[in-house]
Amino acid sequence: MVFSSMVFLWIFFPIVFVASLIIRKPKYQNILLLIASLLFYAWGEPRYLILLLFSIIMNWAFGLLIDRFRAHGKLLLALDIAVNLGLMGYYKYANFAINTVNRLFHQDFPAANISLPIGISFFTFQAMSYVIDLYRGKYKVQKNLLNLMLYVSFFPQLIAGPIVMYRDIDAQIMGRTRTKEKITSGMRRFLYGLGKKVIIANLTAQVCDSLYDLGTGNLTGGMAWLFAIAYTLEIYYDFSGYSDMAIGLGRMFGFEFLENFTLPYLSKSIREFWRRWHISLGSWFRDYVYIPLGGNRKGKVRTYVNLAIVFALTGLWHGAAWTFVGWGLFHGFFIIMERMGFSKALDRHPIFARVYTLLVVIVGWVFFRAASVHDGAAVLVRMAAPWRYTTTLYPLGTQVSILGMLAVVFGIVGCGPIQQIFSAGPLKKIGAGWKNSVWEALWLTVILVYSLLLLANNTYNPFIYFRF
């Protein structure tokens, strides 16, 4: 089940929300939300509900063992991590490993044909973070299995994040507050996220897919740039829209999740980009991989190696393909360059810094979206020399709708420029007065109605990060 579906908007959410208002005690609300969350997951992947439950119970048991046998905590933690990574590796990377072996050693081992459980990367990382931080002594063990189940499986963030740390939500499980202001704020955040997803992401996705489906050899230079820009907008609005909806839903039920995006396309360096993009994932790799490897405490060379490892793993986390690993290393290369001194030049030339950052990000997204390195390179060749590729058998007007082009235009304006304009200078008062005003309420009503119309007339409604 997805947030931007009629079943969720008209049936699942209203029933769960009203029931949670009737049931006031957190203890019984938690049971309601747990049942709803398991139903939410089982709706799309009923056979993998057992895997989710096994993951939760296994990590809960390891937590109890670590708390009980502190002298053997390191061994128990290592076993827990091994089981978690083993499960994720089997379901997510078995086919990738087999294909890689076949290519390298010219073998013909049959594919494993294992379908990817939705959200396995997200709920595995959440469960692991609970056990790791418990071992580090950051909080007391959670002895109530149902409470830990709710933490891992809570439906707003279950299948596409943000990755919520147990230390950030522990106290809220039994002691959260729920006010009219918080519910209103959550609804507001949810509707903006719904608009991002349905109005911008879905329409830019159609532009991107229609151009890519032509084949890279049929793209003009301009079409290649439009494809790259459309995907840059699609992945941002798709994922940040989902995060907005997750944060809004959590708030409506009394939970506060940390931000996952803060206008990343306004960044002036790749380091800053990763402080603004998918913040929960970056924080996870920082806390559980980069710092344990030594971080920046063991000299410059070791720091660069650690960064390369982290970004290779970041790419691999996103997908079982070498294009994802390459995308991660691509970002890691520029972060290392910035650490080596390039950041000083960026600080002196802010306009160049923004252009450079956007170019790196857009080029990286081309490989992220492409089915192969060859396809990604072919698109980049056309982008680098658009004057050489000006003819095609497929005119742009026959492939891209006016709505799609409008979505690209509004997507560009809405991913940072408009927020920057109304957050400083003479228009700051207008921006401040807009929030919670009658005009904003009318605007949100328009977003809701138009989103419902699009959903009613269009079945094209994927979420990119579901496959991660």
C-alpha positions, -999 to +999 in steps of 0.1 A: +000+000+000+013+035-008+003+068+007-007+082-027-034+056-034-071+057-031-072+028-007-049+046+017-064+080+014-101+070+015-101+038+036-070+029+055-059+063+069-093+076+079-102+044+098-069+042+116-068+080+124-104+081+138-098+049+158-067+064+173-086+095+184-112+073+201-085+052+218-068+077+240-043+056+261-009+053+244-007+016+254-038+007+234-031+032+206+002+014+202-016-019+197-039-003+171-010+013+153+010-020+153-019-039+139-025-012+113+012-012+104+014-050+099-018-048+077-002-019+058+029-040+050+010-072+043-013-054+018+015-052-007+038-081+004+018-106+025+043-134+022+071-112+034+053-102+066+069-132+082+104-119+072+096-085+088+083-102+120+114-125+121+137-095+118+120-077+146+118-106+170+154-116+162+168-081+170+146-079+201+160-112+213+196-101+206+189-069+225+178-089+256+209-112+253+233-082+251+216-066+281+218-099+300+253-110+290+273-078+288+306-097+290+298-113+256+282-082+241+307-078+213+302-114+201+264-111+203+265-078+185+286-093+157+262-122+154+232-099+152+249-078+125+258-109+106+223-122+106+208-089+096+232-084+067+229-120+057+191-117+053+194-084+034+222-098+013+203-129+004+171-111-006+187-081-022+221-091-036+219-128-044+211-123-081+236-094-083+264-117-069+255-146-093+254-123-123+288-107-113+304-142-109+290-153-143+304-122-160+338-123-143+344-161-146+324-168-178+301-191-159+264-198-164+250-202-128+212-198-129+197-167-113+182-170-078+150-154-089+144-139-055+120-110-054+130-080-032+109-075-001+096-039+000+115-018+025+140-044+036+169-019+036+150+005+057+136-018+084+169-038+086+189-006+092+164+006+118+165-027+137+203-029+135+207+007+149+186-003+179+209-032+188+241-013+181+231+017+202+219-006+229+253-023+230+269+012+232+248+019+263+228+048+248+195+036+263+179+008+283+168-024+266+132-025+254+117-055+271+082-051+256+083-068+222+052-050+210+068-016+216+099-026+196+076-040+168+059-007+166+092+012+164+104-009+134+071-014+116+053+019+122+036+023+088+045+060+080+082+052+078+082+014+073+089+010+036+107+041+024+120+059+055+131+082+069+153+058+089+143+065+124+168+059+153+153+043+184+170+069+206+149+096+188+116+078+193+120+057+225+103+083+248+075+089+223+064+053+222+047+056+256+048+093+264+039+113+233+016+142+232-011+148+206-025+183+202-048+199+176-018+221+165+003+190+159-024+172+140-030+203+119+007+207+112+009+170+103-020+173+078-004+204+063+029+185+059+012+155+044-007+174+018+025+192+006+041+158+004+012+144-015+014+172-040+051+167-045+046+131-053+014+131-074+016+164-092+054+169-097+071+135-093+046+114-112+045+139-141+082+144-144+086+106-142+065+103-173+087+128-191+118+109-180+105+075-188+091+084-222+125+099-233+145+070-219+123+044-236+132+059-270+167+046-266+197+067-260+206+066-297+174+085-305+179+114-281+189+148-292+212+168-270+183+189-257+163+157-251+192+142-231+193+173-209+156+173-204+158+136-194+185+143-169+167+173-154+134+155-153+149+126-134+168+150-110+134+165-102+115+132-101+138+115-076+138+146-053+100+152-054+093+114-051+115+108-021+112+141-003+074+139-009+073+105+007+094+118+036+070+148+040+040+125+041+058+101+066+067+130+089+032+145+086+015+112+093+038+106+123+029+140+136-008+133+133-003+103+155+018+122+180+053+112+168+080+136+157+105+123+131+137+142+122+139+160+088+152+140+059+156+167+032+165+204+035+165+218-001+195+198-012+196+214-047+206+247-031+239+232-019+273+248-027+293+216-024+288+178-025+296+177+012+267+201+018+245+182-006+249+151+016+241+171+047+208+180+030+199+149+010+185+117+026+198+129+060+187+098+079+207+075+056+238+098+058+236+099+096+233+061+097+264+055+076+283+082+096+274+067+130+276+030+122+303+028+094+324+059+090+331+067+127+337+030+136+362+028+107+381+056+123+364+086+107+389+114+102+409+105+133+436+084+117+452+107+091+442+121+058+448+089+037+427+068+061+400+094+060+398+093+022+397+055+023+369+055+048+350+080+027+354+058-004+342+028+015+312+046+029+301+060-004+306+026-022+283+011+004+259+040+001+256+033-036+253-005-030+225+001-004+205+018-031+205-011-055+221-043-065+239-031-096+274-017-104+258+015-117+247+023-081+282+015-067+296+038-094+272+065-085+282+062-048+320+063-057+314+092-080+300+113-051+327+100-028+354+112-053+341+148-052+338+147-014+374+136-012+384+163-036+367+189-015+384+176+016+417+179-001+413+216-006+388+221-034+363+234-009+384+265-004+379+275-041+341+268-037+339+291-007+355+319-027+332+315-057+296+308-045+280+310-080+305+286-094+300+264-064+263+260-070+268+253-107+295+228-100+273+210-074+243+208-096+263+195-125+279+168-104+245+158-089+227+158-123+255+137-139+253+113-110+216+109-114+220+100-150+240+069-140+216+063-111+187+061-135+204+044-165+200+006-169+237+003-176+270+023-176+268+022-214+234+039-215+245+065-189+276+073-209+256+076-241+233+102-225+262+122-211+279+123-245+248+140-259+246+163-229+283+173-233+280+181-271+243+189-278+252+207-310+263+173-325+229+156-318+201+177-332+180+153-352+157+125-341+128+104-355+108+112-324+100+149-321+098+161-285+062+173-288+051+137-296+068+122-266+063+148-238+029+163-228+024+199-219+015+188-184+048+171-181+067+202-193+048+223-168+057+199-141+094+203-150+091+241-148+072+242-115+096+215-102+126+236-109+110+267-092+098+246-062+130+228-053+146+258-037+144+291-056+109+300-044+117+291-008+149+311-009+131+342-023+104+342+004+127+333+033+149+365+032+149+401+021+118+422+014+096+392+008+103+375+041+072+389+057+051+376+030+066+341+034+061+342+071+025+354+068+017+326+043+021+298+068-011+287+084-030+315+066-064+312+048-046+315+015-024+285+023-054+265+034-070+272+000-038+263-018-036+230+001-072+223-009-063+228-045-033+204-041-056+178-025-083+181-051-059+181-081-039+152-066-071+131-062-081+139-098-048+128-111-049+096-090-084+089-102-074+093-139-039+078-138-025+045-125+011+056-130+021+060-094+054+043-085+077+052-056+114+051-065+127+042-031+104+012-026+129-009-045+157+000-021 
